Structure formats: C-alpha cells, structure tokens
Amino acid sequence: MSRQAKIFIGLLLIGGVIYTILRSSFFTFWGDELFSLRYAGQPFGQFIIDYFKTPDDHPIGYYLILNLWQKIWQINYNNDWLYLAPSIVFYFMAAAFCAKKYLTVWAERWWFLALATVSSYFFIFAPMARYYSLTALATVVAFYYLWQWLKTEQRGDLVKGLGASVILCWADYVPGLIFFILMAALFCARPAARKKIFKRDLWLGLIIAALALVPSFYLYHVYIHQAGTGWVFSALTFGWRNVLKFLLGIGLAPYHLLIGEYAQPFISPLFYLALIGLVYLSIRQYQKYPAGHEKNDLKFYSLFALGYIILTSFLLVFVFGRYPLIVFARFMPAAGLILLVVLAKLCRPRRALLFLLAINLFVLVNNLQGKNFINATYFQPISRTLAVAQANNLPILTGADGQKWVGATDYLLDKHFSARTYHDQKDIKQRQYLYILEYYMDWIDQAAIEKSIVNQQNVRIISGGAYDNVSPATRNFLSKIGVQIAADKFHWYILEKK
C-alpha cells in the first residue's frame, strides 16, 4: 500500500470519528430515525415476526443491520449515539469506493475527500440512523460494476453489480426503483446490447433483480394495504401545482447536494451564481478531454447524476405524492457522491472547489452554532404540549403501545424533557389525562382516529390540538405559493375516563 493510500485511509477514519462526536453532541434523533430505533430495540425474534406481520414502508435490510448492531453493543438511552455508527461507516465506505474506483488521480481523490467530508449536506444526512448511507453505498457500487459490465461484458462485473443492486433493493424501494430505471436507459444506449451473449447475461440479471424487487415491493403492498393509504400509483396526477413542485425539486437539488439544507438566506443567491460558474468551468474542462473511455465515463457519470435528480423529483411528486422541497434530499446521497466525483475531475482552476469548500464550511459551522437542524422543529411544539399537561396537572399517555422510541414524542419527553410518560392507560390513576399520538391527517381520517380513541380507551374527548414537524417558515412559504399545505402529524387530546 502506498504512502498516499495509508494517509487517505487514516483521514477517512479520522473523519468518521469527527462525524460521530459532532453528531452525538449537536443532534437528537428525529421522527424517522426513531422508527429505526424501535425496530433495533426489539428482541431479534420479535423484530422478525413483527416486521413481516406489519411491514414498514421501507424494506427490512437496514433495520436488520441496526437490530443486530444493538444486540452487539447493548445500546440504550445513555449510549444511543452508537446507533449512528453503521450509517457513518457505510458513508465513508461509499466515499472510499468512489475515490478508489471512479477517480484515478490522487489530486482528484484528495479534492473529492475534502468535499465529501466538509459537505454540509452529507453531514446532515449521512450519519442518520436511517438507510440513506446504505443506499448510497449500494448504489455507487452497483452503478460502477454494471457500467463496467456494459463496457467490457465481463461477467464478474455483472455479478458484483447485481449483488450490490440486491442489497439496494432491500435497503429502500425508491432508490432501488430509480437505479434500475436509469440502468435500463443506459443499457438501451449501448450498441453492445444487440449481442446474443450480452442479452443472455441481461436476462440473468433481470431474473436476479426480480428476486430482490418482487418480495420487497410485495411487503410494501402489504404495508399500504394495512395503513389504508391505497396503492401509490393509483394517485398518479399531473396538475400545475405538481409540475411546479417537480421543477422546484430539480432546481433545489444542487442547493441540497452541494451546500446542504438550513443555510442562511443570503447564501442561496450567492450559491446559484457560483453554480453557474462551476457548470461553465466543468463544460470547458470536459471539452478539453481527449476522446476515449475517460471522457465517455465522465459523460455517463454526469447523465446518471442528472437523471437521478430528475427521476427522483418525478417519482416523489407524481407517483408517491411527496413534497420534494422537504423530503427530496434524503433520497439523493448517491447522486451527491457521483456529482462530487464529476466536480473533482472537471473543476479547473481548483480555486472553484476551494470556494465550494468555504461555503460548506461556513454553513456547517453556522448550523452547529445555532443547532439549526431538523430536530429543532420538534422541541417547540412538544414543549407547548407539555405545558398544557403541566398547566392542568395531567399525566401523559403516549401512543407507544408499550414500545420505547416509537416516535419523536416519546423520545424527547423521556430523554430531553425528563417528563414521566405512561404507555398503558391502566397505570394512570387520575380520571383525566393528556394523550399524545402521531399520524398524518392526509393519510388517515381524523374522525376515525378519534372514534377509535373513544372506543378503545372508553373515554370522552375534552379538548385537543395538533402540530407538525415542518418549520413555520417552510409551511408559510409553501402555503403562499400554493404548493403544499402541510398536514398535521402530532396530535394531543385531553381525555376523561367514563
């Protein structure tokens, strides 16, 4: 191993340690992460049974890894930062793979590592106790080897690419679907696709891919049937608001990927001016590349990243009915890594990358100083709900059904507000109590939920309220342009036993 390789690996390890320390100091877990922790904390046998009885809207792969990780380290409230470790490892493995396979010049690798480590976007999403880093790792590995197979027709590359793609399918549905659509498009663009032996390998690949996709999408079908949400593709709609959301998603993607969320407002116009310069410099450098495999690779890397962004926005808006302004970024870490690869190879002079590093560092430090991340939007509404309980001297019952870490409410009340909560009505002696639960109003009928509460707990509802985990500024902006009226997610009721 060369001296440069040893230094590179050492810096990767140091970067992982820094990520872990900073994340554990400045972050709490947010709602989706806490669903991961719920599965992780269950006994292994119960976790397997519960998952296949009532599947989550994501495959079992990442949850399985986290459950086994929890059993190894016996993670609890006091050391729950260890839940971040698998995602951080997956992220730096993805970064190391990109540096080794996609880049061949050490100067490009150093710039890529610097961008990947200082990136405010990756600092937010890569270490989360979710599947994001695992999907990024599986995607960049699968894309590299399948792209090599399309060029060289070596069956070993096909096997490696398919193996990574199977892991991807069992990590998350949306990135898996996006990946296979993009690879099908790239395959159709290759003249070698007409060869008989190549077609035979393709059919083998499609069969293996089906073995991964079909069971995982069947579980997703079971999930949406149990949740009563209806099959997502039945909601396919093309209205002007959805077109606007689709275009906004594409336009905001570079902002998300290159400097992250939660940047100060004055950064945005500055960034887009810089982005124009980066694109111009990259195009000029690309034109200078001599014709050959490397130039062809650069073209397809760029097409893959661009196609990933467009397809993600399309699926989220028109098929899954999601809001790309809010949830877009978490689906794109693989596109972000490929984009950094392209910038590391093309950006000349290097002062352009230095400017990008400076913006990321500024945004990152500013966010850390203000702790201005996703979780801050939970504290204010939960503290207000807690104030209602305290003002009326009411005990708190959560919708946890006896499970720890089922949602942000439980976790924050228990760990950060030190508020005693109950998970079973039978343990509450008072006649009146405050009940907190989480559900989406646009997915589930509120009247049906309230009727269920009254019948199951044998109570009457005195009063209630609701709040969302979307920041007020985001809600107001979306409401003004008519793109989204955010549905309430967190609800509380003052109940009285009959």
Secondary structure, 3 states (H helix, E strand, C coil): CCHHHHHHHHHHHHHHHHHHHHHHHHCCCCHHHHHHHHHHHCCHHHHHHHHHHCCCCCCCHHHHHHHHHHHHHCCCHHHHHHHHHHHHHHHHHHHHHHHHHHCCCHHHHHHHHHHHHHCHHHHHHCCCCCCHHHHHHHHHHHHHHHHHHHHHCCHHHHHHHHHHHHHHHCCCHHHHHHHHHHHHHHHHCCHHHHCHHHHHHHHHHHHHHHHHHHHHHHHHHHHHHHHCCCCHHHHCCCCHHHHHHHHHHHHHHHHHHHHCCCCCCCHHHHHHHHHHHHHHHHHHHHHHCCCCHHHHHHHHHHHHHHHHHHHHHHHHHHHCCCCHHHHCHHHCHHHHHHHHHHHHHHCCCCHHHHHHHHHHHHHHHHHHHHCCCCCHHHHHHHHHHHHHHHHCCCCEEECCCCCCCCCHHHHHHHHHCCCCEECCHHHCCCCEEEEEEECCCCCCCHHHHHHHHHHHHCEEEEEEEEECCCCHHHHHHHHHHCCCCCCCCEEEEEEEEC
